[in-house]
Amino acid sequence: MNDQVLTTLKNRRSIYQLGKNVSQKPADIVKLAEDIIMDSPTAFNGQTVRAVFLFGASHDKLWDMTGARLKSEVPTEEAYQRTLDKINGFKAAFGTILFFRDQDIVTQEENDFILYRDNFHDWAEQGQGGAQQAIWAAFAQNNIGANLQHYNPLIDDLVAKEFDIPSNWVLRAQMPFGSIEGQAGEKEYLAREDRFKTFG
């Protein structure tokens, strides 16, 4: 069996030590990610995935806002400092992709296909995961590290205001990416017999 895809997926890891030493131009990174989203599957071809690409001052602003917003959520100053250290690690990256779900499309699908209406939210989330993993794997192929964060919904309003996000776009994840300045930790796997069944 050709296992090129598997090899790529194994190289796709959560990299938390990120830097700005990326050889690719922002425009080329954006084009790659946009093309992947365009060709990633979504239920009923709903094309519900939206993305915003942040570089430079806009990237820094996102993580500064996030750090400030989290202060009221952390119980002690010591814990907040640890939180800021983590946030500053994301800020050290080259850029960030913000992933959104277009809720207007999901709602329209729910109205148009009554028989399946209870599924469209979940199917839209599956579309998110597919696009995110594909971009993450493509970054790994290009020696760009990344990780995936979920500070939504705490930062939703701040992000919407700062980056002029349409009201029907729902923030789902943040992907900081950049040069790989440290390797991922060892990955543990659950036993195959606990995860899979085969019949036939």
Secondary structure, 3 states (H helix, E strand, C coil): CCCHHHHHHHHCCECCCEECCCCCCHHHHHHHHHHHHHHCCCHHHCCCEEEEEEEHHHHHHHHHHHHHHHHHHCCCHHHHHHHHHHHHHHHCCCEEEEEEEEHHHHHHHHHHCHHHHHHHHHHHHHHHHHHHHHHHHHHHHCCCEECCECCCCCCHHHHHHHCCCCCCEEEEEEEEEEEECCCCCCCCCCCHHHCCCCCC
